[in-house]
């Protein structure tokens, strides 16, 4: 008999179903394989979770139709992780397995498995151990100097006693101890604040190398493909070819599945990738790491909407593995880990930070810039001086496009589409205003308030900024980096680079200008200050130590103060204290329910919410729906998720017509 997870998205069917195994499928029907079964009169997919001698179901059982593939793609660790994530986010096991296991590609699965790579190249030089310890990392008592490679491998990988170079972490007093713990197969957990200008891919690669040389595996996630390319190159240089795989959606289904199989079959010791790589199967997991965990790209847009950081932390907890959360900024969730003692801080001393940091100057503190201007004289002088020394200049603009928002030039009323009432935008100086929602042109626009026909800029985008800077600095090349074209690097020569947040090319800039900061600071978002600092630091850390960062903002604002001191931990601690006082995540657990008023009422009536649940709302949202928040203490988070999952199952069994979207601790709460 086989217990099968049926791949259907209905909450009331979120449980294993028993099926008989025909004699001709007995050998292939092992736990973890994909199967086809007949369910409710239809052939559907499923995963075989376990085999048993008998079923507790008193009725008649159906036979498995077939085993899709003999490859067991859901191992015990993956199954345990999927169940824990489903419980955390009020989701179904089938939904989480859909995120964890990529779609099958028969040709990639049938291809001969690549030969396991040879021994990993040990980094040159001895371990730089903490004061008072030996100069090299010793192997654990009773262990051999090498550990066996993957099954079928002829070679071995260097064991825990292999030499490794930790000199890159010398600026962080606790960093060397962290890597020493990885090499000695311990499980340290740390929140790392990287120094300005830090070669973070190399530091993460050294942490992975220490783990691999200790005979264990590692999983590292980054936010986007550009960061993945940098980390891939650093790991290849340190470990050698064939020791790791990089996973991303851009690979295509065949190549992505081939690489996932290499990790699943134990042919590599490390997996790096974007959001979905958090579920990647790695044998003997010793380290999970994430870079810049505050990036919203880590939030999964598909049910049950897990965050990659939470998936990795769950893996570390279940597998007793080390964890590393790194970044130039620090998320409030990372600060919560420090506050509870779950993780330790890895930071450089303040004198080292001051030495490595460029000077940051807010324009509001300059008496010559009291008149409002988009490019204040202080910023213009900083750019001019940097270009004169032969260095490039980075200009960060929050909005892409030319003029993403326009208004009536006479009365300043925002220009709206006559068809759908969406905002109008201009794509060029001579272009026609078009709607950003429906795409219709508004060639004959007339202001409904005053009858005016002229338009002016309300918000200036990156391309218009580049145009203005080209006039301000004639003869200097001006390049843009954004959605249409993301530049990877910029040469060390005079140039002005206009970039949107997250698309900044890697370079050594003589000046960094942070414009239109109000667009980030005034967002109606609980994370506005935290997100503004994260984006500013991503640009500011690219400046040379002798360079200058000009932020067009008031120096008295808390995010600007944190930027002036390059102290994201101070802002994170402040934000966490405020959220504790106000009762917002991560100090509490919060569920967001979105649906029609009738659907919300039906769901809440069916839910047995834990004691102390505090409802907030509902408030109207788009498309005639409403949104309600449910707040509970952190200790009651799993109980809240279980109650909502059960209530969703009741509505699903009744075939309720209007769905309700349930999100636990979503990024957007306001």
PAGUDO-79415 format. One record per residue (C-alpha): x, y, z; residue number from 1. Coordinates in steps of 0.5 Angstrom, whole numbers, plus 500, padded with zeros to 3 digits. Example, Ala and Ser with C-alpha at 12.3 -4.5 7.8 and 13.67 -1.06 7.14 Angstrom:
REM residues 2
(lumvex (525; 491; 516); 1)
(lumvex (527; 498; 514); 2)
REM end
This chain:
REM residues 670
(lumvex (500; 500; 500); 1)
(lumvex (502; 507; 498); 2)
(lumvex (501; 514; 502); 3)
(lumvex (500; 519; 497); 4)
(lumvex (500; 527; 497); 5)
(lumvex (495; 529; 491); 6)
(lumvex (497; 535; 487); 7)
(lumvex (491; 539; 488); 8)
(lumvex (491; 546; 491); 9)
(lumvex (484; 545; 495); 10)
(lumvex (486; 546; 503); 11)
(lumvex (480; 540; 505); 12)
(lumvex (484; 535; 501); 13)
(lumvex (491; 537; 504); 14)
(lumvex (492; 530; 507); 15)
(lumvex (495; 523; 505); 16)
(lumvex (491; 518; 501); 17)
(lumvex (492; 511; 501); 18)
(lumvex (493; 507; 494); 19)
(lumvex (494; 500; 493); 20)
(lumvex (501; 498; 489); 21)
(lumvex (500; 493; 483); 22)
(lumvex (506; 488; 483); 23)
(lumvex (509; 490; 477); 24)
(lumvex (510; 497; 480); 25)
(lumvex (512; 495; 487); 26)
(lumvex (520; 496; 485); 27)
(lumvex (519; 503; 483); 28)
(lumvex (514; 505; 488); 29)
(lumvex (519; 508; 493); 30)
(lumvex (518; 514; 497); 31)
(lumvex (519; 520; 494); 32)
(lumvex (517; 518; 487); 33)
(lumvex (512; 522; 482); 34)
(lumvex (506; 518; 481); 35)
(lumvex (500; 518; 477); 36)
(lumvex (493; 516; 481); 37)
(lumvex (486; 517; 479); 38)
(lumvex (483; 522; 484); 39)
(lumvex (475; 524; 484); 40)
(lumvex (475; 521; 477); 41)
(lumvex (481; 524; 474); 42)
(lumvex (488; 522; 473); 43)
(lumvex (492; 527; 477); 44)
(lumvex (499; 527; 479); 45)
(lumvex (502; 526; 486); 46)
(lumvex (508; 524; 490); 47)
(lumvex (509; 518; 494); 48)
(lumvex (510; 519; 501); 49)
(lumvex (511; 513; 504); 50)
(lumvex (510; 505; 504); 51)
(lumvex (506; 501; 509); 52)
(lumvex (503; 494; 510); 53)
(lumvex (496; 496; 511); 54)
(lumvex (491; 502; 511); 55)
(lumvex (487; 505; 516); 56)
(lumvex (481; 507; 511); 57)
(lumvex (476; 502; 512); 58)
(lumvex (473; 502; 505); 59)
(lumvex (476; 500; 498); 60)
(lumvex (482; 502; 495); 61)
(lumvex (484; 504; 488); 62)
(lumvex (491; 502; 485); 63)
(lumvex (496; 507; 483); 64)
(lumvex (496; 508; 475); 65)
(lumvex (503; 509; 474); 66)
(lumvex (510; 511; 477); 67)
(lumvex (512; 517; 473); 68)
(lumvex (519; 516; 474); 69)
(lumvex (523; 512; 479); 70)
(lumvex (527; 518; 481); 71)
(lumvex (525; 519; 488); 72)
(lumvex (525; 527; 488); 73)
(lumvex (522; 528; 495); 74)
(lumvex (527; 526; 500); 75)
(lumvex (526; 526; 508); 76)
(lumvex (529; 532; 509); 77)
(lumvex (525; 536; 503); 78)
(lumvex (518; 533; 506); 79)
(lumvex (520; 535; 513); 80)
(lumvex (522; 542; 511); 81)
(lumvex (515; 542; 506); 82)
(lumvex (511; 540; 512); 83)
(lumvex (514; 546; 517); 84)
(lumvex (513; 551; 511); 85)
(lumvex (506; 549; 510); 86)
(lumvex (504; 549; 517); 87)
(lumvex (508; 556; 518); 88)
(lumvex (504; 559; 512); 89)
(lumvex (497; 556; 513); 90)
(lumvex (499; 553; 506); 91)
(lumvex (498; 546; 503); 92)
(lumvex (503; 541; 503); 93)
(lumvex (502; 540; 495); 94)
(lumvex (503; 548; 494); 95)
(lumvex (510; 548; 498); 96)
(lumvex (512; 541; 494); 97)
(lumvex (510; 545; 488); 98)
(lumvex (515; 550; 490); 99)
(lumvex (521; 546; 492); 100)
(lumvex (521; 541; 487); 101)
(lumvex (522; 543; 479); 102)
(lumvex (517; 540; 474); 103)
(lumvex (520; 534; 471); 104)
(lumvex (524; 534; 465); 105)
(lumvex (524; 527; 462); 106)
(lumvex (530; 528; 457); 107)
(lumvex (534; 531; 463); 108)
(lumvex (533; 526; 468); 109)
(lumvex (534; 520; 463); 110)
(lumvex (541; 523; 461); 111)
(lumvex (547; 520; 464); 112)
(lumvex (549; 523; 470); 113)
(lumvex (555; 527; 470); 114)
(lumvex (561; 524; 474); 115)
(lumvex (562; 527; 481); 116)
(lumvex (567; 533; 481); 117)
(lumvex (574; 531; 484); 118)
(lumvex (577; 534; 490); 119)
(lumvex (575; 541; 492); 120)
(lumvex (581; 546; 491); 121)
(lumvex (583; 548; 498); 122)
(lumvex (584; 555; 499); 123)
(lumvex (592; 557; 500); 124)
(lumvex (594; 559; 506); 125)
(lumvex (593; 557; 513); 126)
(lumvex (587; 559; 517); 127)
(lumvex (587; 565; 521); 128)
(lumvex (584; 563; 527); 129)
(lumvex (582; 567; 533); 130)
(lumvex (587; 569; 538); 131)
(lumvex (589; 564; 543); 132)
(lumvex (587; 558; 538); 133)
(lumvex (591; 554; 534); 134)
(lumvex (594; 557; 527); 135)
(lumvex (590; 551; 523); 136)
(lumvex (583; 548; 524); 137)
(lumvex (584; 541; 527); 138)
(lumvex (579; 535; 525); 139)
(lumvex (574; 533; 530); 140)
(lumvex (577; 528; 535); 141)
(lumvex (576; 521; 531); 142)
(lumvex (575; 524; 524); 143)
(lumvex (580; 522; 518); 144)
(lumvex (583; 527; 515); 145)
(lumvex (579; 526; 509); 146)
(lumvex (571; 525; 508); 147)
(lumvex (568; 520; 503); 148)
(lumvex (566; 524; 496); 149)
(lumvex (559; 523; 493); 150)
(lumvex (557; 515; 492); 151)
(lumvex (560; 513; 486); 152)
(lumvex (566; 518; 487); 153)
(lumvex (573; 516; 486); 154)
(lumvex (576; 522; 489); 155)
(lumvex (575; 525; 496); 156)
(lumvex (574; 532; 499); 157)
(lumvex (579; 535; 504); 158)
(lumvex (576; 534; 511); 159)
(lumvex (576; 538; 517); 160)
(lumvex (583; 539; 517); 161)
(lumvex (584; 542; 511); 162)
(lumvex (588; 548; 511); 163)
(lumvex (583; 554; 509); 164)
(lumvex (584; 562; 508); 165)
(lumvex (580; 566; 513); 166)
(lumvex (584; 572; 512); 167)
(lumvex (578; 576; 508); 168)
(lumvex (574; 576; 515); 169)
(lumvex (580; 579; 519); 170)
(lumvex (576; 585; 519); 171)
(lumvex (571; 582; 523); 172)
(lumvex (573; 580; 530); 173)
(lumvex (567; 575; 530); 174)
(lumvex (568; 573; 523); 175)
(lumvex (574; 568; 523); 176)
(lumvex (571; 565; 529); 177)
(lumvex (565; 564; 525); 178)
(lumvex (568; 560; 519); 179)
(lumvex (573; 556; 524); 180)
(lumvex (566; 553; 527); 181)
(lumvex (564; 552; 520); 182)
(lumvex (570; 548; 518); 183)
(lumvex (570; 544; 525); 184)
(lumvex (563; 542; 523); 185)
(lumvex (559; 546; 529); 186)
(lumvex (553; 550; 527); 187)
(lumvex (554; 558; 529); 188)
(lumvex (549; 562; 527); 189)
(lumvex (550; 570; 525); 190)
(lumvex (548; 576; 522); 191)
(lumvex (553; 579; 518); 192)
(lumvex (554; 587; 517); 193)
(lumvex (559; 588; 511); 194)
(lumvex (564; 593; 511); 195)
(lumvex (563; 599; 505); 196)
(lumvex (566; 596; 499); 197)
(lumvex (567; 589; 501); 198)
(lumvex (567; 583; 496); 199)
(lumvex (561; 580; 499); 200)
(lumvex (561; 574; 494); 201)
(lumvex (568; 572; 496); 202)
(lumvex (567; 572; 503); 203)
(lumvex (560; 568; 502); 204)
(lumvex (565; 563; 498); 205)
(lumvex (570; 563; 504); 206)
(lumvex (564; 561; 508); 207)
(lumvex (562; 556; 503); 208)
(lumvex (569; 553; 502); 209)
(lumvex (570; 552; 510); 210)
(lumvex (563; 548; 510); 211)
(lumvex (565; 544; 504); 212)
(lumvex (572; 543; 507); 213)
(lumvex (569; 540; 513); 214)
(lumvex (565; 535; 510); 215)
(lumvex (558; 538; 509); 216)
(lumvex (554; 542; 504); 217)
(lumvex (551; 549; 503); 218)
(lumvex (545; 553; 501); 219)
(lumvex (546; 560; 499); 220)
(lumvex (541; 565; 496); 221)
(lumvex (541; 572; 493); 222)
(lumvex (536; 576; 490); 223)
(lumvex (537; 577; 483); 224)
(lumvex (541; 574; 477); 225)
(lumvex (547; 579; 477); 226)
(lumvex (548; 577; 484); 227)
(lumvex (548; 570; 483); 228)
(lumvex (553; 571; 477); 229)
(lumvex (558; 574; 482); 230)
(lumvex (557; 569; 487); 231)
(lumvex (558; 564; 482); 232)
(lumvex (564; 566; 479); 233)
(lumvex (567; 567; 486); 234)
(lumvex (565; 560; 488); 235)
(lumvex (568; 557; 482); 236)
(lumvex (575; 561; 483); 237)
(lumvex (575; 558; 490); 238)
(lumvex (572; 551; 490); 239)
(lumvex (574; 549; 483); 240)
(lumvex (569; 547; 477); 241)
(lumvex (564; 542; 478); 242)
(lumvex (563; 543; 486); 243)
(lumvex (557; 547; 486); 244)
(lumvex (551; 549; 482); 245)
(lumvex (547; 555; 481); 246)
(lumvex (540; 555; 480); 247)
(lumvex (535; 560; 477); 248)
(lumvex (529; 561; 473); 249)
(lumvex (533; 564; 467); 250)
(lumvex (536; 557; 466); 251)
(lumvex (530; 554; 462); 252)
(lumvex (526; 548; 465); 253)
(lumvex (531; 543; 462); 254)
(lumvex (538; 546; 465); 255)
(lumvex (535; 548; 471); 256)
(lumvex (532; 541; 472); 257)
(lumvex (539; 538; 470); 258)
(lumvex (542; 542; 476); 259)
(lumvex (537; 541; 481); 260)
(lumvex (538; 533; 480); 261)
(lumvex (546; 534; 481); 262)
(lumvex (544; 537; 488); 263)
(lumvex (539; 532; 489); 264)
(lumvex (544; 526; 487); 265)
(lumvex (549; 528; 491); 266)
(lumvex (554; 530; 485); 267)
(lumvex (555; 537; 488); 268)
(lumvex (556; 540; 495); 269)
(lumvex (554; 547; 495); 270)
(lumvex (548; 550; 491); 271)
(lumvex (547; 557; 490); 272)
(lumvex (541; 561; 487); 273)
(lumvex (535; 566; 487); 274)
(lumvex (529; 565; 491); 275)
(lumvex (527; 558; 490); 276)
(lumvex (534; 555; 491); 277)
(lumvex (532; 556; 499); 278)
(lumvex (529; 549; 498); 279)
(lumvex (535; 546; 494); 280)
(lumvex (536; 539; 496); 281)
(lumvex (543; 538; 499); 282)
(lumvex (546; 532; 503); 283)
(lumvex (549; 533; 510); 284)
(lumvex (547; 540; 510); 285)
(lumvex (552; 545; 514); 286)
(lumvex (550; 552; 512); 287)
(lumvex (545; 556; 510); 288)
(lumvex (546; 563; 508); 289)
(lumvex (542; 569; 505); 290)
(lumvex (545; 576; 502); 291)
(lumvex (541; 582; 503); 292)
(lumvex (535; 578; 506); 293)
(lumvex (531; 585; 506); 294)
(lumvex (530; 585; 499); 295)
(lumvex (523; 584; 497); 296)
(lumvex (525; 579; 491); 297)
(lumvex (525; 574; 496); 298)
(lumvex (518; 574; 498); 299)
(lumvex (514; 568; 494); 300)
(lumvex (508; 571; 490); 301)
(lumvex (505; 564; 490); 302)
(lumvex (501; 560; 495); 303)
(lumvex (503; 560; 501); 304)
(lumvex (507; 566; 500); 305)
(lumvex (513; 564; 504); 306)
(lumvex (520; 568; 505); 307)
(lumvex (526; 565; 503); 308)
(lumvex (529; 567; 509); 309)
(lumvex (524; 564; 513); 310)
(lumvex (525; 557; 509); 311)
(lumvex (533; 558; 510); 312)
(lumvex (532; 559; 518); 313)
(lumvex (527; 553; 518); 314)
(lumvex (532; 549; 515); 315)
(lumvex (537; 551; 520); 316)
(lumvex (533; 549; 525); 317)
(lumvex (530; 542; 523); 318)
(lumvex (537; 540; 520); 319)
(lumvex (541; 543; 526); 320)
(lumvex (545; 547; 521); 321)
(lumvex (549; 554; 521); 322)
(lumvex (546; 560; 519); 323)
(lumvex (549; 567; 516); 324)
(lumvex (545; 573; 514); 325)
(lumvex (549; 578; 511); 326)
(lumvex (548; 585; 508); 327)
(lumvex (550; 592; 508); 328)
(lumvex (544; 593; 511); 329)
(lumvex (540; 590; 516); 330)
(lumvex (533; 587; 516); 331)
(lumvex (528; 588; 522); 332)
(lumvex (527; 580; 522); 333)
(lumvex (535; 579; 523); 334)
(lumvex (535; 584; 529); 335)
(lumvex (530; 580; 532); 336)
(lumvex (534; 574; 531); 337)
(lumvex (540; 578; 535); 338)
(lumvex (535; 580; 540); 339)
(lumvex (533; 573; 542); 340)
(lumvex (540; 570; 542); 341)
(lumvex (538; 566; 536); 342)
(lumvex (544; 569; 532); 343)
(lumvex (550; 573; 534); 344)
(lumvex (553; 579; 531); 345)
(lumvex (559; 579; 526); 346)
(lumvex (561; 587; 525); 347)
(lumvex (567; 590; 524); 348)
(lumvex (569; 595; 530); 349)
(lumvex (567; 602; 529); 350)
(lumvex (574; 605; 527); 351)
(lumvex (575; 600; 522); 352)
(lumvex (568; 602; 519); 353)
(lumvex (570; 610; 519); 354)
(lumvex (576; 608; 515); 355)
(lumvex (573; 604; 510); 356)
(lumvex (567; 609; 509); 357)
(lumvex (566; 615; 504); 358)
(lumvex (564; 621; 507); 359)
(lumvex (556; 622; 507); 360)
(lumvex (553; 629; 507); 361)
(lumvex (546; 631; 507); 362)
(lumvex (544; 637; 503); 363)
(lumvex (540; 640; 508); 364)
(lumvex (546; 641; 512); 365)
(lumvex (549; 646; 507); 366)
(lumvex (547; 653; 508); 367)
(lumvex (548; 654; 500); 368)
(lumvex (543; 649; 499); 369)
(lumvex (537; 652; 502); 370)
(lumvex (533; 653; 496); 371)
(lumvex (529; 647; 493); 372)
(lumvex (533; 644; 487); 373)
(lumvex (533; 637; 484); 374)
(lumvex (540; 637; 484); 375)
(lumvex (543; 642; 489); 376)
(lumvex (550; 645; 488); 377)
(lumvex (553; 641; 493); 378)
(lumvex (551; 635; 489); 379)
(lumvex (553; 638; 483); 380)
(lumvex (560; 640; 486); 381)
(lumvex (561; 633; 488); 382)
(lumvex (560; 630; 482); 383)
(lumvex (564; 635; 478); 384)
(lumvex (570; 634; 483); 385)
(lumvex (570; 627; 482); 386)
(lumvex (570; 627; 475); 387)
(lumvex (576; 632; 475); 388)
(lumvex (580; 626; 478); 389)
(lumvex (578; 621; 473); 390)
(lumvex (573; 617; 477); 391)
(lumvex (566; 615; 475); 392)
(lumvex (560; 618; 479); 393)
(lumvex (553; 614; 481); 394)
(lumvex (547; 617; 481); 395)
(lumvex (541; 613; 484); 396)
(lumvex (534; 615; 482); 397)
(lumvex (528; 611; 485); 398)
(lumvex (524; 612; 479); 399)
(lumvex (525; 609; 472); 400)
(lumvex (523; 612; 465); 401)
(lumvex (522; 619; 463); 402)
(lumvex (517; 622; 467); 403)
(lumvex (513; 617; 470); 404)
(lumvex (508; 622; 473); 405)
(lumvex (505; 628; 470); 406)
(lumvex (500; 634; 472); 407)
(lumvex (497; 640; 470); 408)
(lumvex (502; 646; 469); 409)
(lumvex (497; 651; 471); 410)
(lumvex (493; 648; 477); 411)
(lumvex (498; 642; 479); 412)
(lumvex (492; 637; 479); 413)
(lumvex (495; 630; 477); 414)
(lumvex (494; 628; 470); 415)
(lumvex (489; 622; 469); 416)
(lumvex (487; 618; 464); 417)
(lumvex (480; 619; 461); 418)
(lumvex (478; 612; 460); 419)
(lumvex (481; 608; 467); 420)
(lumvex (483; 614; 471); 421)
(lumvex (490; 611; 471); 422)
(lumvex (496; 616; 472); 423)
(lumvex (499; 619; 465); 424)
(lumvex (506; 619; 464); 425)
(lumvex (511; 621; 458); 426)
(lumvex (516; 617; 455); 427)
(lumvex (520; 623; 452); 428)
(lumvex (520; 630; 451); 429)
(lumvex (517; 630; 445); 430)
(lumvex (512; 624; 446); 431)
(lumvex (505; 624; 448); 432)
(lumvex (502; 622; 455); 433)
(lumvex (500; 615; 455); 434)
(lumvex (496; 612; 461); 435)
(lumvex (501; 607; 465); 436)
(lumvex (495; 602; 467); 437)
(lumvex (491; 601; 460); 438)
(lumvex (496; 604; 455); 439)
(lumvex (492; 609; 452); 440)
(lumvex (495; 615; 449); 441)
(lumvex (492; 622; 451); 442)
(lumvex (494; 627; 446); 443)
(lumvex (488; 632; 447); 444)
(lumvex (489; 632; 454); 445)
(lumvex (485; 637; 458); 446)
(lumvex (485; 638; 465); 447)
(lumvex (478; 637; 468); 448)
(lumvex (479; 642; 474); 449)
(lumvex (482; 648; 470); 450)
(lumvex (481; 646; 463); 451)
(lumvex (489; 647; 462); 452)
(lumvex (492; 643; 456); 453)
(lumvex (500; 644; 458); 454)
(lumvex (503; 638; 463); 455)
(lumvex (509; 639; 467); 456)
(lumvex (513; 633; 471); 457)
(lumvex (511; 631; 478); 458)
(lumvex (516; 625; 478); 459)
(lumvex (522; 625; 474); 460)
(lumvex (525; 618; 472); 461)
(lumvex (532; 616; 471); 462)
(lumvex (532; 617; 463); 463)
(lumvex (530; 625; 464); 464)
(lumvex (535; 625; 470); 465)
(lumvex (540; 622; 465); 466)
(lumvex (538; 628; 460); 467)
(lumvex (539; 633; 465); 468)
(lumvex (546; 631; 467); 469)
(lumvex (548; 630; 460); 470)
(lumvex (547; 638; 459); 471)
(lumvex (550; 639; 466); 472)
(lumvex (556; 636; 464); 473)
(lumvex (558; 636; 457); 474)
(lumvex (563; 632; 454); 475)
(lumvex (562; 627; 460); 476)
(lumvex (559; 620; 458); 477)
(lumvex (552; 619; 461); 478)
(lumvex (549; 612; 462); 479)
(lumvex (543; 609; 465); 480)
(lumvex (542; 602; 468); 481)
(lumvex (535; 600; 470); 482)
(lumvex (530; 595; 467); 483)
(lumvex (531; 596; 460); 484)
(lumvex (539; 595; 461); 485)
(lumvex (542; 593; 467); 486)
(lumvex (550; 594; 467); 487)
(lumvex (554; 589; 471); 488)
(lumvex (560; 594; 472); 489)
(lumvex (563; 601; 470); 490)
(lumvex (570; 602; 468); 491)
(lumvex (574; 607; 472); 492)
(lumvex (574; 613; 468); 493)
(lumvex (570; 619; 468); 494)
(lumvex (563; 618; 467); 495)
(lumvex (556; 619; 470); 496)
(lumvex (552; 613; 471); 497)
(lumvex (544; 614; 473); 498)
(lumvex (541; 608; 476); 499)
(lumvex (535; 605; 479); 500)
(lumvex (535; 602; 486); 501)
(lumvex (538; 595; 485); 502)
(lumvex (541; 596; 478); 503)
(lumvex (547; 600; 480); 504)
(lumvex (553; 597; 476); 505)
(lumvex (559; 595; 481); 506)
(lumvex (565; 600; 480); 507)
(lumvex (569; 605; 484); 508)
(lumvex (566; 611; 484); 509)
(lumvex (569; 618; 486); 510)
(lumvex (562; 621; 488); 511)
(lumvex (555; 618; 489); 512)
(lumvex (549; 622; 489); 513)
(lumvex (542; 620; 492); 514)
(lumvex (536; 624; 489); 515)
(lumvex (529; 624; 490); 516)
(lumvex (530; 621; 497); 517)
(lumvex (523; 623; 498); 518)
(lumvex (520; 618; 494); 519)
(lumvex (523; 612; 498); 520)
(lumvex (522; 616; 505); 521)
(lumvex (514; 618; 504); 522)
(lumvex (512; 611; 502); 523)
(lumvex (506; 609; 506); 524)
(lumvex (509; 602; 508); 525)
(lumvex (511; 600; 515); 526)
(lumvex (518; 598; 512); 527)
(lumvex (519; 605; 508); 528)
(lumvex (525; 607; 513); 529)
(lumvex (528; 601; 513); 530)
(lumvex (528; 600; 505); 531)
(lumvex (530; 607; 504); 532)
(lumvex (537; 605; 508); 533)
(lumvex (538; 599; 504); 534)
(lumvex (537; 602; 498); 535)
(lumvex (542; 608; 499); 536)
(lumvex (547; 603; 502); 537)
(lumvex (547; 599; 496); 538)
(lumvex (549; 605; 492); 539)
(lumvex (554; 608; 498); 540)
(lumvex (558; 602; 499); 541)
(lumvex (560; 603; 492); 542)
(lumvex (564; 609; 493); 543)
(lumvex (571; 610; 494); 544)
(lumvex (573; 611; 501); 545)
(lumvex (576; 618; 499); 546)
(lumvex (570; 619; 495); 547)
(lumvex (563; 623; 497); 548)
(lumvex (556; 621; 498); 549)
(lumvex (551; 626; 497); 550)
(lumvex (544; 625; 500); 551)
(lumvex (538; 630; 498); 552)
(lumvex (535; 629; 505); 553)
(lumvex (534; 632; 512); 554)
(lumvex (540; 630; 516); 555)
(lumvex (536; 629; 522); 556)
(lumvex (532; 623; 519); 557)
(lumvex (533; 617; 522); 558)
(lumvex (535; 613; 516); 559)
(lumvex (539; 619; 514); 560)
(lumvex (543; 618; 521); 561)
(lumvex (544; 611; 520); 562)
(lumvex (547; 612; 513); 563)
(lumvex (551; 618; 516); 564)
(lumvex (555; 613; 521); 565)
(lumvex (554; 607; 516); 566)
(lumvex (550; 604; 522); 567)
(lumvex (544; 600; 520); 568)
(lumvex (544; 596; 526); 569)
(lumvex (542; 602; 530); 570)
(lumvex (536; 603; 525); 571)
(lumvex (534; 596; 525); 572)
(lumvex (534; 596; 533); 573)
(lumvex (530; 602; 533); 574)
(lumvex (525; 600; 528); 575)
(lumvex (524; 593; 532); 576)
(lumvex (523; 597; 539); 577)
(lumvex (518; 601; 535); 578)
(lumvex (514; 595; 532); 579)
(lumvex (514; 592; 539); 580)
(lumvex (511; 598; 542); 581)
(lumvex (506; 598; 536); 582)
(lumvex (505; 591; 535); 583)
(lumvex (507; 589; 528); 584)
(lumvex (512; 584; 526); 585)
(lumvex (517; 581; 527); 586)
(lumvex (515; 582; 534); 587)
(lumvex (508; 579; 533); 588)
(lumvex (505; 574; 528); 589)
(lumvex (500; 577; 523); 590)
(lumvex (495; 574; 518); 591)
(lumvex (493; 578; 512); 592)
(lumvex (486; 576; 510); 593)
(lumvex (484; 579; 503); 594)
(lumvex (477; 577; 500); 595)
(lumvex (470; 580; 499); 596)
(lumvex (466; 582; 505); 597)
(lumvex (462; 576; 505); 598)
(lumvex (468; 571; 504); 599)
(lumvex (471; 574; 510); 600)
(lumvex (465; 573; 515); 601)
(lumvex (465; 566; 513); 602)
(lumvex (472; 564; 514); 603)
(lumvex (472; 568; 521); 604)
(lumvex (466; 564; 523); 605)
(lumvex (469; 557; 521); 606)
(lumvex (476; 559; 524); 607)
(lumvex (477; 557; 531); 608)
(lumvex (482; 563; 533); 609)
(lumvex (487; 562; 538); 610)
(lumvex (485; 566; 545); 611)
(lumvex (488; 573; 544); 612)
(lumvex (487; 574; 537); 613)
(lumvex (486; 581; 535); 614)
(lumvex (482; 583; 529); 615)
(lumvex (484; 589; 525); 616)
(lumvex (480; 592; 520); 617)
(lumvex (477; 590; 515); 618)
(lumvex (479; 596; 510); 619)
(lumvex (477; 597; 503); 620)
(lumvex (482; 595; 498); 621)
(lumvex (482; 594; 490); 622)
(lumvex (476; 591; 486); 623)
(lumvex (471; 591; 491); 624)
(lumvex (475; 587; 496); 625)
(lumvex (476; 588; 503); 626)
(lumvex (483; 586; 508); 627)
(lumvex (483; 584; 515); 628)
(lumvex (489; 583; 519); 629)
(lumvex (489; 578; 525); 630)
(lumvex (495; 579; 530); 631)
(lumvex (497; 574; 535); 632)
(lumvex (503; 574; 540); 633)
(lumvex (509; 570; 536); 634)
(lumvex (508; 564; 541); 635)
(lumvex (501; 563; 538); 636)
(lumvex (503; 564; 530); 637)
(lumvex (503; 556; 529); 638)
(lumvex (496; 556; 532); 639)
(lumvex (493; 562; 528); 640)
(lumvex (496; 559; 522); 641)
(lumvex (493; 552; 523); 642)
(lumvex (486; 555; 525); 643)
(lumvex (486; 559; 518); 644)
(lumvex (488; 553; 514); 645)
(lumvex (482; 549; 518); 646)
(lumvex (477; 554; 516); 647)
(lumvex (480; 555; 509); 648)
(lumvex (479; 547; 508); 649)
(lumvex (471; 548; 511); 650)
(lumvex (470; 553; 505); 651)
(lumvex (474; 549; 500); 652)
(lumvex (469; 543; 502); 653)
(lumvex (463; 547; 501); 654)
(lumvex (466; 550; 494); 655)
(lumvex (465; 557; 497); 656)
(lumvex (465; 561; 490); 657)
(lumvex (469; 567; 493); 658)
(lumvex (476; 566; 495); 659)
(lumvex (480; 569; 501); 660)
(lumvex (488; 570; 500); 661)
(lumvex (491; 568; 507); 662)
(lumvex (498; 571; 508); 663)
(lumvex (502; 570; 514); 664)
(lumvex (507; 576; 516); 665)
(lumvex (506; 579; 509); 666)
(lumvex (511; 585; 507); 667)
(lumvex (506; 590; 506); 668)
(lumvex (501; 591; 511); 669)
(lumvex (499; 598; 510); 670)
REM end
